[in-house]
Amino acid sequence: MDLRSLRTFAAVVEHGSFTRAAAALGYTQSAVSQQIGGLEAGLGVQLFTRRPFGLTPAAERLAEHAGSILLRVDVATSELAGLDRPATVRVVATPFAAALPEVGRLLAAGARREQASAAELAVVDDGDVAAAQVARRDAALAVVDGIAGPHDPLAHADPGLLTAMVVRTAPLAVALPADHPLAGRATLAWRAVVDARWIDAPRLLPRPGPGAVEVLDRQLARTRYDGCEPSALGALVAAGQGLALVPAWWRPAAADVRAVPLADPPWTHRVEALALRSSAAGWAPLVRDAAG
């Protein structure tokens, strides 16, 4: 199994077709087909059905390992790349995390420490994509967020490769229209809103893992927001399209939206900074200072 074919396989799984994977990788469709065919021949299994397109059980199993394998290769390559000072320090963050002042402080402090001539903040809508950019040294630091239990870390694709440092934890909250009957509460219990109409925004605040919020997997009436702008989510809430899960510190641009913390159960919105293990010791005091 060669890495090029494995990357192509991962792209086909991610994009859901040979054609879209070819466009994302800059290959022709025939090249993608040849690489997948070679991978199938080498493994002795069929990975995809062609008409209609779908993943076989073997592909689903391989997909569970492919991301971790490729991330390990990227980290190993990065750690061998040398310690030359970059011309630009780049931090990548998920949308809610990018709105925090801590991220701006981290970017500025990192640029000063590295004596970089420029600094760059990029926003991505997937924490695993952000982590992969750090692994490849496309970014010096990733700041990612998600829903977790009160004392639980975020789940990462392969936590042994990167060091996670806590930036901020806050209660999880429910965003409601200001005229909603529950908008004036100081806190909310989940049972009070569990059967409400919800806005599903997986690119903005990914669904949590087992043991946390499961309501969005039920067949309730809901609106799906496929973007990653917190302000757009607030506008949908204000328009009565549904309630949404947000960090309690979030202040929507729409004045007619309220974020009421969930007190029962005490789920949290957690923000973590991810760095390569080789550079984590340098980032740790900057993270502490920024979070302080």
LOBA-377031 format. One record per residue: x, y, z of N, C-alpha, C in turn; residue in one letter. Coordinates in steps of 0.05 Angstrom, whole numbers. Atoms other than C-alpha are relative to their C-alpha. Example, Ala and Ser with C-alpha at 12.3 -4.5 7.8 and 13.67 -1.06 7.14 Angstrom:
2
    n_u    n_v    n_w   ca_u   ca_v   ca_w    c_u    c_v    c_w res
     18    -24      0    246    -90    156     18     24      0   A
    -16    -24     -1    273    -21    143    -15     22     14   S
END
This chain:
292
    n_u    n_v    n_w   ca_u   ca_v   ca_w    c_u    c_v    c_w res
     17    -24      0      0      0      0     18     25      0   M
    -16    -24      0     33     65    -22    -16     24      9   D
     13    -23    -13     18    132     10    -16     16    -21   L
     15    -15     20     -3    165    -55    -28    -12     -5   R
     26     13      4    -58    114    -66    -18      3     25   S
     16     -3    -25    -79    119      7    -11     28      2   L
     10    -28      0    -85    195      1    -23      2    -20   R
     22     -1     20   -127    186    -62    -25    -14     11   T
     23     14    -13   -171    135    -25    -14     18     20   F
     12    -18    -20   -181    185     32    -15     22    -13   A
     14    -22     14   -200    239    -17    -26     -9    -12   A
     25     10     11   -251    195    -51    -21     -4     22   V
     19      3    -22   -282    178     16    -11     27      9   V
      7    -26    -10   -282    251     37    -20     14    -19   E
     15    -15     20   -312    278    -28    -24    -15    -12   H
     23     16      8   -359    221    -43     -2     -7    -29   G
      0      9     28   -340    209   -115     29      2    -11   S
    -26     -1     13   -280    197   -161      4     27    -13   F
     -2    -26     14   -295    260   -200      7     23     18   T
     -6    -22    -19   -296    307   -140     27     -4     13   R
    -26      4    -11   -235    274   -111     22      8    -19   A
    -19     -7     20   -198    283   -176      3     30     -2   A
     -1    -29      1   -216    357   -177     15     11     24   A
    -13     -9    -24   -193    366   -105     30     -5      0   A
    -28      8      0   -127    330   -117     16     12    -24   L
    -13     -9     24   -113    361   -185      8    -23    -19   G
     -5     23     17   -114    293   -219    -22     -2    -21   Y
     22      8     18   -153    266   -278    -16    -22     14   T
     17     21    -12   -211    220   -261     12    -28     -6   Q
    -12     26      6   -175    163   -297     24     -6     18   S
    -22      4    -18   -114    173   -253    -10     -9     27   A
     12      8    -25   -157    168   -191    -10    -29     -2   V
     10     27      3   -190    105   -218     22    -20     -1   S
    -23     18      1   -122     74   -233     12     -4     27   Q
    -12      2    -26    -96     89   -164    -18    -17     19   Q
     18     15    -17   -158     61   -130      0    -30     -9   I
     -2     27     10   -155      0   -176     25    -14     10   G
    -25     11    -10    -83    -11   -157     -1     -7     30   G
      2      5    -29    -99     -5    -83    -18    -24      5   L
     17     23     -3   -156    -54    -90     15    -26     -7   E
    -15     24      9   -111   -103   -127     21     -8     21   A
    -21      6    -21    -56    -97    -74    -12    -11     25   G
     12      9    -25   -104   -107    -16    -17    -25     -5   L
     16     24      6   -144   -161    -52    -30      3      8   G
     28     -5     -7   -211   -128    -35    -11     22    -18   V
     13    -23     14   -262    -83    -70     -6     21     21   Q
      4    -22    -18   -265    -15    -37    -25     16     -6   L
     23    -16      7   -320     20    -75    -18    -15    -20   F
     18      7     21   -382      2   -114     -2     23    -19   T
     -1    -22     20   -385     42   -179    -27     10     -8   R
     26     -9      8   -458     44   -199    -21    -14     16   R
     -7    -27     -9   -484     70   -153     25      0     17   P
    -25     -2    -16   -422     96   -118     -6     -5     29   F
      3      5    -29   -413     71    -47     24    -13     11   G
    -23     12    -14   -363     46      4     -8    -29      7   L
      3     28    -10   -356    -29     16      8     -1     29   T
     -9      3    -28   -346    -55     87     30      2      3   P
    -29     -2     -1   -272    -61     71      9     29     -1   A
     -7    -28      1   -269     13     52     -6     14     26   A
      7    -12    -25   -305     33    115     21     -6     22   E
    -21      7    -20   -253     -5    156     26     14     -6   R
    -25    -14      8   -195     24    117     -1     30      7   L
      3    -28     -6   -223     94    125      4      7     29   A
     -5     -4    -29   -220     86    201     30      4      6   E
    -29     -1     -5   -144     79    195     14     20    -17   H
    -14    -16     20   -127    122    135      8     27     11   A
     -6    -27    -11   -133    190    170     23     -1     20   G
    -21      2    -20    -89    168    228     27     -6    -13   S
    -25      7     13    -37    137    182     12     24    -14   I
    -10    -23     15    -32    198    138      9     23     18   L
     -8    -21    -20    -30    245    198     28     -6     11   L
    -27      8    -11     29    205    227     22      6    -20   R
    -20     -5     21     66    210    161      6     30     -2   V
     -3    -29      2     54    285    157     16     11     24   D
    -15     -9    -24     79    295    229     29     -8     -2   V
    -28      8      2    141    254    217     15     17    -21   A
    -12    -17     21    156    294    153      5     27     11   T
     -3    -27    -11    145    359    190     23      2     20   S
    -20     -1    -21    190    342    248     28     -4    -11   E
    -26      3     13    246    325    200      7     24    -18   L
     -3    -22     19    237    390    162     20     21      9   A
    -19    -19     -9    285    429    205    -13     22     17   G
     10    -20    -18    278    488    251      5     28    -10   L
     -3    -26     12    286    546    203    -23     18      9   D
     20    -19     -9    249    608    227    -18      8    -24   R
     18     -6     22    187    621    184     -2     30     -6   P
      4    -28      7    176    685    146    -28      9     10   A
     27     -5     -9    103    680    167     -9    -20     21   T
     11     18    -19     72    650    229    -30     -2     -6   V
     28      4      8      5    620    211    -15    -16     22   R
     18     13    -19    -50    601    261    -26     -6    -14   V
     25      8     13   -111    563    237    -20     -5     23   V
     20      3    -21   -176    564    278    -27     -7    -12   A
     28      5      7   -247    538    275    -16     25      5   T
     14    -26      0   -301    592    268     -5     12     27   P
      5    -12    -26   -323    601    340     26      7     15   F
    -26     -5    -13   -251    595    365     14     25    -11   A
    -13    -23     13   -227    647    315    -11     27     11   A
     12    -24    -10   -274    698    347     11      8     27   A
    -10     -6    -27   -237    695    414     24     19     -1   L
    -23    -17     -1   -188    749    434     26    -15      6   P
    -24     16     -5   -141    694    458     15     -8    -25   E
    -13      8     25   -128    674    386     17     22    -11   V
    -16    -23     10   -106    743    366     26      4     17   G
    -24     -2    -18    -59    745    427     20    -22     -6   R
    -18     22      7    -31    677    409     15      5    -26   L
    -12     -6     26    -18    698    337     22     21      3   L
    -20    -21     -3     18    761    358     24    -10     16   A
    -22     10    -17     59    726    412     17    -20    -15   A
    -15     19     16     78    670    365     18     13    -21   G
    -16    -15     20    102    719    312     24     13     13   A
    -22    -12    -14    144    755    363     21    -21      8   R
    -19     21     -8    175    691    389     16    -11    -23   R
    -14     11     23    192    666    320     15     21    -16   E
    -12    -22     15    216    735    297     -9     -1    -29   Q
     12      2     27    170    726    238     -6     28    -11   A
      5    -26     12    160    783    189    -30      5     -5   S
     29     -3      4     85    769    182    -15    -21     16   A
     18     19    -14     27    734    216    -25     -4    -16   A
     24      7     15    -34    700    187    -19    -17     16   E
     21     15    -12    -99    675    216    -18    -11    -22   L
     18     12     19   -139    626    174    -23    -15     15   A
     23     13    -12   -209    599    190     -8    -24    -17   V
     10     24     13   -229    528    173    -23    -11     16   V
     25      9    -13   -294    492    189      2    -29     10   D
     -3     28     -9   -264    425    211     25     -2     17   D
    -23      2    -18   -220    413    271     21    -20     -9   G
    -19     19     10   -188    352    239     17     11    -23   D
    -15    -14     22   -169    394    178     21     19     13   V
    -18    -18    -14   -138    445    225     24    -15     12   A
    -22     16    -11    -98    391    261     18    -10    -22   A
    -17      9     21    -74    363    195     18     21    -11   A
    -17    -22      9    -48    431    175     24      4     18   Q
    -22     -1    -19     -6    433    238     19    -23     -5   V
    -17     23      5     19    363    224     18      3    -24   A
    -16     -4     25     42    384    154     17     25      2   R
    -14    -26     -4     72    449    182    -11     21    -19   R
     13    -21     14     23    488    140     -9     22     19   D
      7    -19    -22      5    522    206     17     -6     24   A
    -16      4    -24     45    532    269    -18     -9     23   A
     18      6    -22    -16    524    314    -28     -1    -10   L
     29      1      6    -89    503    309    -15      5     26   A
     17     -5    -23   -142    529    356    -28    -10     -8   V
     25     14      8   -204    484    353    -19     -1     24   V
     19      0    -21   -268    480    392    -20    -23     -4   D
     20     20      1   -324    431    407    -15     -3     26   G
     16      6    -24   -373    403    457     12    -23     15   I
    -12     21    -16   -346    361    514    -14     -1     28   A
      8      1    -28   -363    337    584     15     19     17   G
    -13    -21    -17   -344    382    643     30     -3      3   P
    -29      5     -4   -275    350    651     13    -15    -22   H
    -10     16     22   -265    317    584     15     17    -21   D
    -13    -14     23   -216    337    529    -16     -4    -25   P
     12      5     26   -237    343    457     11    -25    -12   L
     -9     24     14   -232    281    414     15      9    -25   A
    -16     -6     24   -177    286    362      6    -26    -15   H
     -4     23     17   -160    240    304     22    -18     11   A
    -22     16    -11    -95    217    336     14     17     21   D
    -10    -19    -19    -81    254    401     29     -4      8   P
    -27      5     -8    -13    222    411     20     16    -17   G
    -18    -14     18     17    262    353      3     29      6   L
      1    -29     -6     -2    332    375     -5      4     29   L
      5     -8    -27     -2    366    442    -23     19      1   T
     23    -18     -3    -68    397    463      3     16     26   A
     -2    -18    -23    -69    457    510    -27     15      2   M
     26    -12     -3   -133    486    539      3     31     -2   V
      2    -29      4   -149    557    516    -23     12     17   V
     23    -10    -15   -218    566    546    -21    -22      2   R
     23     17     -3   -276    526    573    -23     18     10   T
     23    -15     -7   -346    554    581    -24    -18     -1   A
     24     16      2   -416    528    591    -10     -1    -29   P
     14      1     26   -453    505    529    -26     15      4   L
     24    -16     -3   -513    550    516    -19     -6    -23   A
     20      2     21   -577    550    475     -7     28    -10   V
      7    -26     12   -588    608    427    -30      0     -7   A
     29     -2      4   -661    630    427     -7     28    -10   L
      9    -27      6   -700    688    397     -6     14     26   P
      4    -16    -25   -706    744    448    -29     -1     10   A
     28      2     -9   -782    736    449     -9    -29      7   D
      6     28     -7   -778    661    464     -8     -1     30   H
      8      1    -28   -813    643    530     23     -7     20   P
    -22      8    -18   -747    615    558     23     19     -2   L
    -23    -18      5   -702    672    535      8     16     24   A
     -7    -15    -24   -705    707    602     12    -16     23   G
    -11     17    -21   -680    648    642     29      5      4   R
    -29     -2     -5   -612    651    676     14    -25    -10   A
    -10     25     10   -600    578    658    -23    -17    -10   T
     20     18     11   -636    522    623      8    -29      7   L
     -3     29     -1   -645    447    634     -6    -11    -27   A
      4     12     26   -640    403    573    -28     -9     -5   W
     27     11      3   -708    373    586    -20     22     -9   R
     18    -22      7   -739    442    575      1      7    -30   A
     -3     -7     29   -714    447    503      4    -24    -18   V
     -8     24     16   -702    375    481    -19     -4    -24   V
     19      5     22   -765    373    438     -4     25    -18   D
      3    -24     16   -755    442    406      8     -6    -29   A
    -11      0     28   -742    455    332     29     10      2   R
    -29     -6     -2   -666    457    323     12      8    -27   W
    -16     -6     23   -617    486    274     24    -18      1   I
    -23     18      1   -566    434    254     22     14    -16   D
    -22    -15     13   -500    469    239     26    -16      4   A
    -23     18     -5   -447    413    235     27     12     -7   P
    -26    -12      7   -393    456    202      8     22     20   R
     -6    -22    -19   -398    510    256      6    -11     28   L
     -5     13    -26   -404    468    319     -7    -29     -3   L
      5     28      6   -396    394    304    -15    -14     21   P
     15     15    -19   -441    345    336     19    -14     19   R
    -18     14    -19   -411    316    400     -2    -30     -2   P
     -1     29      0   -393    244    412    -21    -12     18   G
     18     14    -17   -431    192    451      1     11     28   P
      2     -9    -28   -455    213    520     -7     29      2   G
      8    -28     -1   -469    285    501    -26      4    -16   A
     26     -6     13   -523    317    458     -6    -20    -23   V
      8     19     20   -560    265    417    -25      9    -15   E
     26     -8     11   -623    304    399      1      5    -30   V
     -1     -7     29   -599    325    330      1    -25    -17   L
      1     25     16   -595    252    309    -29    -11     -1   D
     28      9      0   -670    244    322    -14     14    -24   R
     15    -10     24   -721    256    267    -19     23      9   Q
     16    -24     -7   -744    324    292      0     20    -24   L
      1    -21     20   -765    382    247     24     18      6   A
    -23    -17     -5   -702    424    238      9     14    -26   R
    -13    -15     22   -665    473    194     29     -8      0   T
    -28      6      2   -597    454    168     15     25    -11   R
    -17    -22      9   -545    509    163     27    -12     -8   Y
    -24     13     10   -487    485    120     23     20     -3   D
    -22    -19      1   -443    547    130     16      0     26   G
    -17     -1    -24   -393    568    182      3     28     10   C
     -1    -28    -10   -410    640    200    -18      2     25   E
     17     -2    -24   -434    649    272    -22     21     -3   P
     20    -21      4   -470    713    251    -24    -10    -16   S
     22     11     16   -511    675    199    -17    -19     17   A
     15     17    -18   -530    624    252    -18     17     18   L
     17    -18    -16   -554    681    296    -23     11    -15   G
     22    -10     16   -596    708    240    -22    -21     -4   A
     20     21      2   -630    641    231    -16     -4     25   L
     14      2    -26   -645    637    305    -20     24      3   V
     17    -23     -3   -672    708    304    -25     -2    -18   A
     22      3     18   -717    690    245    -19    -22      7   A
     18     20     -9   -749    634    284      4    -27    -13   G
     -5     25     13   -717    577    245      7    -23     19   Q
     -6     21    -19   -699    540    308     19     10     21   G
    -19     -5    -20   -655    538    369     27    -11     -9   L
    -26     10      8   -580    527    365     18     -2     24   A
    -20      2    -21   -523    504    409     23     18     -6   L
    -21    -20      3   -470    557    420     16      1     26   V
    -14     -6    -25   -416    575    471    -13     22     15   P
     15    -20    -16   -444    615    529     12     28     -3   A
    -12    -27      3   -394    672    516     -7     14    -26   W
      6    -11     26   -419    682    445    -20     23      2   W
     18    -23      0   -451    750    434     -9      5    -29   R
     10     -2     27   -494    748    371     -2     29     -9   P
      3    -27     11   -494    808    325    -29      9      1   A
     29     -6     -1   -570    803    323     -8      6     29   A
      8     -7    -27   -597    840    384    -23    -16     10   A
     24     15     -9   -659    797    385      5    -30      3   D
     -7     27     -6   -622    733    402     13     -1     28   V
    -11      4    -27   -604    708    472     14    -27      1   R
    -14     25     -5   -553    654    492     -3     -7     29   A
      5      8    -27   -577    619    555     16    -25      7   V
    -17     23     -7   -527    571    589    -17    -24      8   P
     12     25     -9   -546    498    599     12     -7     27   L
    -10      7    -26   -540    480    672     -3    -30      6   A
      6     28     -5   -567    409    669     -7    -13    -27   D
    -26      8    -11   -530    370    643     21     21     -6   P
    -20    -21      3   -467    412    649     20     -4    -22   P
    -18      2     22   -438    403    580     16     26     -4   W
    -17    -23      3   -382    451    562      7      5    -29   T
    -13     -7     26   -356    487    501     29      4      6   H
    -29      1     -7   -281    473    501     16     10    -24   R
    -18    -10     21   -227    509    461     28    -10      7   V
    -27     11     -4   -158    476    453     18     10    -22   E
    -21     -6     20    -94    496    419     16    -25     -5   A
    -15     25      8    -58    440    381     27      8    -13   L
    -27     -6     11     17    442    368     15    -27     -3   A
    -17     23      1     68    391    345     14     -4     26   L
    -13      5    -25    100    357    403     27     14      2   R
    -27    -12      0    168    385    382     -1     30      6   S
      2    -29     -5    142    457    388    -19      7     23   S
     20     -5    -21     91    449    444     12     15     24   A
    -12    -13    -24    139    471    499      3     30     -5   A
     -2    -28      5    149    537    464    -27     14     -1   G
     27    -12      1     74    549    454    -14      0     27   W
     15      3    -25     52    527    524     -1     26     16   A
      2    -25    -16     72    592    561    -16     21    -15   P
     16    -20     16     40    633    504    -29     -6      4   L
     28      8     -5    -24    594    512     -9      8     28   V
      7     -7    -28    -24    603    587     -4     31      3   R
      3    -29     -1    -12    678    579    -25     10    -14   D
     23     -9     16    -66    686    526    -26     -7     15   A
     24      9    -13   -116    646    567     -4     13     28   A
      2    -12    -27    -99    683    632    -15     25      1   G
END
